[in-house]
Amino acid sequence: MNELLTLLLILFGSALAVGLVVALNAVLGGWTPSALDSPEAAAQALERDVLGFRAGQQAVACTGQRAALVMEANGARLGLALASGASLVCRALWPGEVRGAQAQGRELVISLDDFTLPRARLTLASAQQAQDWAGRITAFAEAAPAGKTAKDATT
């Protein structure tokens, strides 16, 4: 019985310690989720995180400040910035990495040739904006020469 009581005290103490660390983290602001305030903020993040990326004028931020799309100035790549936890995930997509896009109401669904992110679902301000970007991304994806991948573009 003494061993059982010791085990229970250890488990309770461990759970209490973990709870205190979680509470301290929350109080100190360690769980503030990242957000994209504007397309310009996404463009700055892409330029900072992706080597050689220069943002163009075509950009859109999604509702909820969780994602944004930015075309590169020369039109070679599509920048995708996604808020994930407390940080931003930035990707520069070549035409060969984008399979296509379609609008479903206000939602823009981008199909990617990437097993870690096969589809990106972004909610835009209007159905018309989603339709416009779906057309733009589809044209971008179709611009890739047959069989051309990101590796081919960098060599």
Secondary structure, 3 states (H helix, E strand, C coil): CHHHHHHHHHHHHHHHHHHHHHHHHHHCCCCCCCCCCCHHHHHHHHHHHCCCCCEEEEEEECCCCCEEEEEECCCCCEEEEEEECCEEEEEEECHHHEEEEEEECCEEEEEECCCCCCEEEEECCCHHHHHHHHHHHHHHHHCCCCCCCHHHHHC
